[in-house]
């Protein structure tokens, strides 16, 4: 039976970390984008056994349209476009605006809790055989440990990382097995990450897209 794969994507966490790794120095975060469908397909295609990508679940904040009408509109259009692919489910929660906003940026609240609950709930309901969690948030570790302990499904973690012995051009996203609590983070935090061209791109302010490289997505099965 072909394993059913669901990718759980902590969108803002993944995009911002990738932006810091390979984005132009000093560039605004809004120029970073990531295609969840292409990312999910890349992960599923690099498994050691044939796998079926059944869903990519994207978790992210939702701007308040009264405070940030442009950002809220862009967020809505992006979510709508993703969901029309038939592969993406977008889970959004309202951003929390501190008293010092906009000098102090709005913050995501409840995203990690929603993601952790869904990882466990969907496993209990047998909606997937393999769950791939793409995040560097260690608050998600208890959910991963519980899933592993109860043997509800396989759980793996995707992260921006590289081999310590590899040159800079070999930075790549990697999938590591669990349970390995210390690995629920972004690899060895390289100084620079070259993103896969069809998965994540960064467009500098002058409109020209920087050079990107396809990664080799490493995979080791978690038993």
Secondary structure, 3 states (H helix, E strand, C coil): CCEEEEEEEEHHHHHHHHHHHHCCCCCCHHHEEECHHHHHHHHHHCCCCCEEEEEEEEEEEECCCCCCHHHHHHHHHHHHHHHCCCCEEEEEEECECCCCCCCCCCECCCHHHHHHHHHHHHHHCCCCCEEEEECCCHHHHHHHHHHHHHCCCEEEEEEEECCCCCCHHHCEEEEEECCCHHHCCCCCCCCCCCCCCCCEEEECCCCCECCCCCCCCECCCCC
